Amino acid sequence: QVQLVESGGGLVQAGGSLRVSCVPSIRTFSTYDMAWFRQAPGKEREFVAAIARGGGRRYYADSAKGRFAISIDNAKNTVYLQMNSLKPEDTAVYYCAADPRVDSRENPFSYDYWGQGTQVTVSS
Protein backbone atom coordinates (compact mmCIF):
# COMPACT_ATOMS: atom_id res chain seq x y z
CA GLN A 1 0.00 0.00 0.00
CA VAL A 2 1.01 3.59 -0.64
CA GLN A 3 0.16 6.44 1.69
CA LEU A 4 0.15 10.00 0.36
CA VAL A 5 0.40 13.11 2.52
CA GLU A 6 -0.43 16.53 1.09
CA SER A 7 0.53 19.89 2.54
CA GLY A 8 0.87 23.54 1.55
CA GLY A 9 -2.74 24.60 1.23
CA GLY A 10 -4.01 27.84 2.66
CA LEU A 11 -5.70 31.16 1.99
CA VAL A 12 -4.49 33.34 -0.85
CA GLN A 13 -5.83 36.39 -2.68
CA ALA A 14 -6.91 36.18 -6.30
CA GLY A 15 -3.89 36.51 -8.56
CA GLY A 16 -1.56 35.01 -5.98
CA SER A 17 0.33 31.74 -5.91
CA LEU A 18 0.56 28.60 -3.83
CA ARG A 19 2.55 25.39 -4.06
CA VAL A 20 1.05 22.25 -2.63
CA SER A 21 3.14 19.14 -2.08
CA CYS A 22 2.59 15.40 -1.81
CA VAL A 23 4.95 12.98 -0.08
CA PRO A 24 4.38 9.24 -0.68
CA SER A 25 5.25 6.71 1.99
CA ILE A 26 7.61 4.89 -0.39
CA ARG A 27 9.67 5.71 -3.46
CA THR A 28 6.89 5.91 -6.00
CA PHE A 29 7.68 7.94 -9.08
CA SER A 30 9.47 5.34 -11.19
CA THR A 31 6.55 2.94 -11.02
CA TYR A 32 3.43 5.06 -10.36
CA ASP A 33 1.56 7.63 -12.35
CA MET A 34 0.86 10.66 -10.16
CA ALA A 35 -1.91 13.22 -10.34
CA TRP A 36 -3.63 16.11 -8.64
CA PHE A 37 -7.41 16.36 -8.38
CA ARG A 38 -9.61 18.89 -6.66
CA GLN A 39 -13.12 18.93 -5.27
CA ALA A 40 -15.22 21.95 -4.41
CA PRO A 41 -18.35 21.75 -2.22
CA GLY A 42 -21.29 20.32 -4.13
CA LYS A 43 -19.17 19.42 -7.15
CA GLU A 44 -17.58 16.25 -8.48
CA ARG A 45 -13.91 15.57 -8.04
CA GLU A 46 -12.12 16.93 -11.09
CA PHE A 47 -8.77 16.32 -12.72
CA VAL A 48 -6.15 19.07 -12.50
CA ALA A 49 -2.75 17.70 -13.54
CA ALA A 50 -0.81 14.46 -13.96
CA ILE A 51 2.73 13.25 -14.53
CA ALA A 52 3.61 9.87 -16.01
CA ARG A 53 5.65 7.33 -14.07
CA GLY A 54 9.32 8.07 -14.49
CA GLY A 55 8.70 11.81 -14.40
CA GLY A 56 8.17 12.10 -18.13
CA ARG A 57 5.13 13.57 -19.80
CA ARG A 58 2.82 15.99 -18.04
CA TYR A 59 -0.86 16.61 -18.58
CA TYR A 60 -3.18 19.41 -17.54
CA ALA A 61 -6.85 20.19 -17.45
CA ASP A 62 -7.86 23.11 -19.63
CA SER A 63 -8.52 25.14 -16.50
CA ALA A 64 -4.93 24.60 -15.35
CA LYS A 65 -2.98 25.10 -18.58
CA GLY A 66 -0.71 28.12 -18.47
CA ARG A 67 -1.23 28.64 -14.73
CA PHE A 68 -0.36 25.39 -12.95
CA ALA A 69 2.70 23.14 -13.14
CA ILE A 70 3.20 19.63 -11.80
CA SER A 71 6.74 18.55 -10.98
CA ILE A 72 8.75 15.96 -9.06
CA ASP A 73 11.76 16.35 -6.81
CA ASN A 74 13.22 12.85 -6.63
CA ALA A 75 15.74 13.79 -3.94
CA LYS A 76 12.92 14.89 -1.65
CA ASN A 77 10.51 12.18 -2.83
CA THR A 78 7.90 14.88 -3.38
CA VAL A 79 5.46 15.80 -6.13
CA TYR A 80 4.42 19.43 -6.34
CA LEU A 81 1.62 21.42 -7.86
CA GLN A 82 2.66 25.03 -8.40
CA MET A 83 -0.42 27.21 -8.80
CA ASN A 84 -0.12 30.73 -10.17
CA SER A 85 -2.66 33.40 -11.08
CA LEU A 86 -5.17 31.81 -8.74
CA LYS A 87 -8.86 32.53 -9.13
CA PRO A 88 -11.73 32.19 -6.65
CA GLU A 89 -13.04 29.27 -8.72
CA ASP A 90 -9.82 27.39 -7.88
CA THR A 91 -11.06 27.11 -4.29
CA ALA A 92 -11.27 23.42 -3.42
CA VAL A 93 -9.71 20.59 -1.51
CA TYR A 94 -6.72 19.41 -3.52
CA TYR A 95 -5.92 15.70 -3.51
CA CYS A 96 -2.82 13.80 -4.53
CA ALA A 97 -3.41 10.47 -6.28
CA ALA A 98 -1.27 7.57 -7.49
CA ASP A 99 -1.71 4.39 -9.51
CA PRO A 100 0.67 1.82 -11.08
CA ARG A 101 -1.02 2.20 -14.46
CA VAL A 102 -3.66 4.76 -15.29
CA ASP A 103 -6.05 3.83 -18.07
CA SER A 104 -7.86 7.17 -18.03
CA ARG A 105 -5.84 9.83 -16.26
CA GLU A 106 -8.74 12.27 -15.89
CA ASN A 107 -10.97 9.68 -14.22
CA PRO A 108 -10.60 9.61 -10.42
CA PHE A 109 -11.69 5.95 -10.38
CA SER A 110 -8.46 5.11 -12.23
CA TYR A 111 -6.39 5.81 -9.10
CA ASP A 112 -5.98 3.37 -6.22
CA TYR A 113 -4.19 5.63 -3.74
CA TRP A 114 -5.24 9.01 -2.38
CA GLY A 115 -4.06 11.53 0.15
CA GLN A 116 -6.26 13.20 2.74
CA GLY A 117 -6.40 16.47 0.81
CA THR A 118 -5.30 20.01 1.53
CA GLN A 119 -7.64 23.01 1.45
CA VAL A 120 -6.92 25.85 -0.96
CA THR A 121 -9.06 28.96 -0.60
CA VAL A 122 -8.77 31.89 -3.01
CA SER A 123 -10.40 35.14 -1.96
CA SER A 124 -11.60 37.80 -4.37
C-alpha positions in Angstrom: 0.0 0.0 0.0 1.0 3.6 -0.6 0.2 6.4 1.7 0.1 10.0 0.4 0.4 13.1 2.5 -0.4 16.5 1.1 0.5 19.9 2.5 0.9 23.5 1.6 -2.7 24.6 1.2 -4.0 27.8 2.7 -5.7 31.2 2.0 -4.5 33.3 -0.9 -5.8 36.4 -2.7 -6.9 36.2 -6.3 -3.9 36.5 -8.6 -1.6 35.0 -6.0 0.3 31.7 -5.9 0.6 28.6 -3.8 2.6 25.4 -4.1 1.1 22.2 -2.6 3.1 19.1 -2.1 2.6 15.4 -1.8 5.0 13.0 -0.1 4.4 9.2 -0.7 5.2 6.7 2.0 7.6 4.9 -0.4 9.7 5.7 -3.5 6.9 5.9 -6.0 7.7 7.9 -9.1 9.5 5.3 -11.2 6.5 2.9 -11.0 3.4 5.1 -10.4 1.6 7.6 -12.4 0.9 10.7 -10.2 -1.9 13.2 -10.3 -3.6 16.1 -8.6 -7.4 16.4 -8.4 -9.6 18.9 -6.7 -13.1 18.9 -5.3 -15.2 21.9 -4.4 -18.3 21.8 -2.2 -21.3 20.3 -4.1 -19.2 19.4 -7.1 -17.6 16.3 -8.5 -13.9 15.6 -8.0 -12.1 16.9 -11.1 -8.8 16.3 -12.7 -6.2 19.1 -12.5 -2.8 17.7 -13.5 -0.8 14.5 -14.0 2.7 13.3 -14.5 3.6 9.9 -16.0 5.7 7.3 -14.1 9.3 8.1 -14.5 8.7 11.8 -14.4 8.2 12.1 -18.1 5.1 13.6 -19.8 2.8 16.0 -18.0 -0.9 16.6 -18.6 -3.2 19.4 -17.5 -6.8 20.2 -17.4 -7.9 23.1 -19.6 -8.5 25.1 -16.5 -4.9 24.6 -15.4 -3.0 25.1 -18.6 -0.7 28.1 -18.5 -1.2 28.6 -14.7 -0.4 25.4 -13.0 2.7 23.1 -13.1 3.2 19.6 -11.8 6.7 18.5 -11.0 8.8 16.0 -9.1 11.8 16.4 -6.8 13.2 12.8 -6.6 15.7 13.8 -3.9 12.9 14.9 -1.7 10.5 12.2 -2.8 7.9 14.9 -3.4 5.5 15.8 -6.1 4.4 19.4 -6.3 1.6 21.4 -7.9 2.7 25.0 -8.4 -0.4 27.2 -8.8 -0.1 30.7 -10.2 -2.7 33.4 -11.1 -5.2 31.8 -8.7 -8.9 32.5 -9.1 -11.7 32.2 -6.7 -13.0 29.3 -8.7 -9.8 27.4 -7.9 -11.1 27.1 -4.3 -11.3 23.4 -3.4 -9.7 20.6 -1.5 -6.7 19.4 -3.5 -5.9 15.7 -3.5 -2.8 13.8 -4.5 -3.4 10.5 -6.3 -1.3 7.6 -7.5 -1.7 4.4 -9.5 0.7 1.8 -11.1 -1.0 2.2 -14.5 -3.7 4.8 -15.3 -6.1 3.8 -18.1 -7.9 7.2 -18.0 -5.8 9.8 -16.3 -8.7 12.3 -15.9 -11.0 9.7 -14.2 -10.6 9.6 -10.4 -11.7 6.0 -10.4 -8.5 5.1 -12.2 -6.4 5.8 -9.1 -6.0 3.4 -6.2 -4.2 5.6 -3.7 -5.2 9.0 -2.4 -4.1 11.5 0.2 -6.3 13.2 2.7 -6.4 16.5 0.8 -5.3 20.0 1.5 -7.6 23.0 1.5 -6.9 25.9 -1.0 -9.1 29.0 -0.6 -8.8 31.9 -3.0 -10.4 35.1 -2.0 -11.6 37.8 -4.4 
